[in-house]
Each structure stands twice: as C-alpha cells, then as structure tokens.
Amino acid sequence: MLPRLFPRVDERRCITCGDCLRCCPTACLRIVHSAPAVTVASACISCGVCDVVCPTRAISLVPLKW
C-alpha cells in the first residue's frame, strides 16, 4: 500500500495567491501563518491538484509525518 501524500508549502516561495485553496475539491486547505496548510488532514484525498496549480511551485506532496 502506498503512503498517502499531503501538501507541504514552502513559505519562502508561496505568494498567498489562493489558487490552491480555490481548486481544492475537499476544502482541506486554509491560510495559516500567512501560507496555505492542510488543516483537515482527514479530508485531504491526496489528489495533487494544489501542487499542479501553484504558480510558484511552492507546494510539494509528501507523506504525512505524525
């Protein structure tokens, strides 16, 4: 079984445009400390759309670390 992947935001590259928030089909992303973050991990379906739409490539998908 493959590990679930979740968005990780590089705050140095993020311009807080909100594209990732608008495209997220489950609305699991919110702005936290001036950058998007997964606030509802159980809602994330690991689709990767946020990664694809990010204009500055600030989002990468990584395994969740507890």
N, C-alpha and C positions, 0 to 999 in steps of 0.2 A: 504494500500500500504506500503510495506516495504521500509525503507530508503536505499538509495544507500550507499554502503560501499567503502571506498578508502584506499589504503595502507598508513600506518604510519610506519616510520622507526625509530627504537631505535638506534641512532647513537653510543651508547656505545657498542652495540652488533654487529653492521654492520662492516664487514671486507672489504667492497667495492669490492667484487669478481665479480660483474656484472651479476650474474646468473639471477637476476630479470629483468634486462634490456634486456638481450638476449631472455628471454622467453615471454615477454610482447607482446601479439598479436596486440596491438594498438600503441606501442612505446610511451606511455604517461609518462614513467619514464625517468628521466635524473639524472646525478650526480650533486648535488647542495651542496656546502659547505662540500665536502668530503663524502656525503652519498646520496643514491638514494632518489628522491622525485617525486611526481606527479607534472609535470609541465604543463600538458594539461588535466585538470580535466574533460573537456567535452568529451575527447577521452576515458577515463577510462570506461570500461564496467563492472567493479566490479567482474571480473572472479575469482580472488583469486589465480591465478597461481603463482604470485610473492611470495605470502605467503608460498605456498607449496614448492617451490624450494629453498627458503632461507636456507642455511646450518646452520646458527646460530640462526634461529628463530627471526631475528631482525625485521621482518615485521609482522604487525597485521592489520586486516581490521577493520576500524572504520567509523562511519557516518561522512560525511564531515561537518565541522563547518565553517560557513561563518563569 
